[in-house]
Amino acid sequence: MTDFVPSAMWGARLELLRRSPVFGYALAPTMSGLALWARFQIGPGLTGYPFITFFPAVILTTFFGGLGPGILAGILCGAASYYYFIHPIGDWGLIWPDGYIAMGFYILIVAIDIVLIEAMNRALRSLREEQSLTERLSVRHAVLFQELQHRVANNMALLGAVLRLQLRRVRAGESDPDTALSEAIERIDMMSRVHRRFYEPATAERPVGDLLHELCTELSTLSGEIKSSCEVAAEPLILDLPRMLPLALLVTEVVINSVKHATPGRLLNLRLEIRRENGEWVLDLADDGPGMSDAAGEGLGSRIMKNLAEQIDAKLDILRGHGPADRPGTLVRIRFAA
């Protein structure tokens, strides 16, 4: 990695120079002039090599300036060598066949040089882009792995808290062991389901409303004898995984509690709304059931919801009495930073 960084820096700087038309098209006449001056310094001693200083000028210009400046340098160098070093010298005429063969040789070699160097430049650009992409993906994967470890640790701690709470309820005689264990298993199954869904790469760019609508609909179909429907109205919002996963788990817990306290044989209507309000995002999940018996915050469901809300620094309110007169309903409101 330490060897790559300097080369990447120089490669990036070189690419910036190539993308500057001013630099490239200023380089072409400069290199052509230097090549002409160098050829004059060599003198007539190398009469058979009129292009000896011009080929390097074209090659360097193409490499550092790009395709257009390289072609311009080829034309300027060809004109200079043609006028000053191809017989008849100082005349734009050519002697057949030597003059034509010499200039044809020049054009062929310069064309090959330009094509090869441009192909090499494109290959280098592609390689640098792939290296840059690889570095970004490596950093992203490292961050996601750390975040995954953090989330797994949080959720394992949450599961531990659920089991400890159930144990205390059993010891206090508030619940029998079978019921307590069944509730704990239900929570673990739901958390596993949510993890599988939201750790899929395709979920990263999807709107929160679509994801939660699918989740809410899926959960409502698992309600057995409780018939329920889920309606979602959401403003466009995309969240990163560290906030999306606890939010999804929180919605899962709300739906589980709504279905748990619903009246058998009667349709349970769920409505989820996401809106922006006073610089915050507000998520409302309401039902028209009889209401949660543990809305005061003493029960298992409320404790899980509060723990999940703390993970995303959200404010959680659990309110009753938002449904029809005969069906008080429950409203769970979650506020978190935009």
Buried (B, 14 or more C-beta within 10 A) or exposed (E): EEEEEEEBEEBEEBBEBBEBEEBBBEBBBBBBBBBBEBBEEEEEEEEEEBBBBBBBBBBBBBBBBBBBBBBBBBBBBBEBBBBEBBBEEEEEEBEEEEBEEBBEEBEEBBEEBBEEBBEEBEEBBEEBEEBEEEBEEEEEEEEBEEBBEEBEEBBEEBBEBBBEBBBEBBEEEEBEEEEBBEBBEEBBEBBEBBBEBBBEEEBBEBBBBBBBBBBBBBBBEBBEEBBBEBEBEBBEBEBEBBBBBBBBBBBBBBBBBBBBBBEEEEEBBBBBBBEEEEEBBBBBBBBBBBBBBBBEEEBBBBBBBBBBBEBBEBEBEBBBEBBEEEBBBBBBBBBBEE
